[in-house]
Amino acid sequence: MTLACSGAEEGKYLSHANGEVFLQDGVQGTGEVWIVHQQEDGSYAFECSGAEAGKYLSHGNGKVWLQDGIQGAGELYNPITHGDQSIQLDCLGAETGKCLSHANSEVWLQDGYKGTGELWGIKRYE
């Protein structure tokens, strides 16, 4: 799956290329593809594909980065559906109350949902 930005950053995708988390213009390859793992509690974990396989999108310690495997709640997100194709990704664990944001063309943790800067479109990668 890919995570596409909404709002002002439309056309950008969440990337894990070269071991970094950033916004990429369009889908350039497997660096923008995530493997979604739904947990028993309904939360999601996002594993990198390609060269970063085995690393997960983390919000642990209050920052957005790639973690080796699922170490705990810092790699889990609660998806909140908005409309037909968009979700917000709320953090679990110590970062509860924050959500994954792409506002201002940066990847960071926002205190709560503020608008389209916290909405992600999940699209199947083919």
GUPA-383828 format. One record per residue: residue in one letter; y, x, z of N, C-alpha, C in turn. Coordinates in steps of 0.05 Angstrom, whole numbers, plus 5000, padded with zeros to 4 digits. Layout:
N
aYXZYXZYXZ
...
//
This chain:
126
m497750175000500050005000502550185000
t504750074991507250204993509150045011
l511050175023513050045039515750075026
a516649855013519149854998521449765015
c523749895012526149815027527349565016
s528749415033530249175025533249235027
g534849055018537749075022538949305006
a540849445018542349655005540549884995
e538249925007536450144999534250044979
e534549814968532549704949532049914927
g529449954921528650154901527650414914
k528050434940527050664955524550584970
y522850784975520250744988519850945011
l518450855032517851035054515851245044
s516551495047514851715037513951895060
h511552015056510552215074509952475059
a511052505035510552745019511453005033
n509953205028510453475040510553465071
g509153275083508953265112511453165126
e513353055112515852955123516052645118
v517452505135517952225131520852185121
f521152065098523752025086523651795066
l525951725054526051525034526051655006
q524351564989524051674962524951464942
d526351554921527051374899524551304883
g523651054884521250974870518751094881
v516451024869513851124877513251354858
q513251594869512751844853509751914853
g508251804871505351874873504251794900
t502151934908500751864933502451914958
g504652064955506452114978507951864987
e507851654972509051394980506951184985
v504451254986502251064990501151105018
w500850875032499950865059497350695060
i495550785077493050625082493550475107
v493450205106494150035128491549975144
h491650025170489349965187490249755207
q489049515205489649305225487849355249
q489049355272487649395297486649125308
e484849135327483748895339485848715351
d487948835362490148685374492148565354
g491648615328493448515307495648715299
s495848935314497849135306496949295282
y498749435270498149595246498549895252
a496850055239497250345238497450425209
f499150605202499650695175498750985171
e496551015157495551285151496551385124
c497151635123498051755098495651775079
s496251775053494251825033494852105021
g493152195003493652444989493452685008
a495352875004495253135018495553105049
e496752885058497152845087495152655099
a492952605085490852425096490052515124
g489752315141489052365169491452365188
k493852375176496252355192497252065191
y498551985213499451705216502451705221
l503751485212506551435217506951385247
s508451555260508851535289511751485297
h512051345319514651305331514551415360
g512451565366512151685392514451865399
n515151875425517352035435520051965423
g520251715413522851615403523751725376
k521951845361522651945335520651865315
v521351865289519551795268518452045256
w515752075256514452315246511552255240
l510052465231507252435225505552555247
q503652405257501952485279499052515269
d497652705279494752735272493252515286
g492152335270490652115281492251915298
i490851715308492151515326491751615354
q493951705367493751805394494251595416
g495451375407496051155426497950955413
a499450815430501350605420503550725403
g504050985404506151105388505651095358
e503151035350502551005322501950725314
l502650535331502050255325504650095323
y504549905304506849725298506049435298
n507749265308507348985307508848865283
p507448765263508848655240509948375245
i512448335238513648065240514447985211
t513247765202513647675174516447545171
h517747615150520347485142519947385113
g520047125109519747025082516947075071
d516847115045514147135032513147415030
q514847615027513947885021515048105040
s516648035060517948245076516948225105
i516748465117516048485146518048675160
q518348635186519548835203517348955218
l517549205225515449355240516549425267
d515749265287516549315314514749515327
c515949705342514449915355513049795380
l510849925387509449855412509650085431
g508750045456508750265476511550315487
a512150565491514650645503517050575487
e516750535460518950465442519050165437
t517749995454517949705451520849625451
g521649445433524449365430525749495407
k524549695395525649835372523949765347
c525249785324523749745299524349965279
l522450005261522750205240524950115221
s526850285217529250215201529550415178
h530750315156531550485134534550445128
a535950325147538850275143540350535140
n542450535125544150765120542550995107
s540450915092538751105077537451315094
e536951255119535551435138533051285148
v531051425156528751305170529051365199
w529251155215529751185244528950945259
l529250945285528550715302531150565310
q531250315303533550145309532949975334
d534949945351534649765374534549475364
g532249365360531849095352532549045322
y531948815313532348735285535348665281
k536548795262539448745256539848615228
g537848655210538148545183536348675163
t537148675138535348775116534649075119
g536249225135535549505140533049545155
e531949335167529449345182527249195167
l527649115143525648965128524249145107
w521649125106520049285088518349095071
g518149145046516448995028513849145025
i511649015031509049145028508049075000
k507449274985506549234957503849384953
r502049264939499549394933499949614913
y498849844918499050074899496650074881
e497150084855494950084836495150314817
//
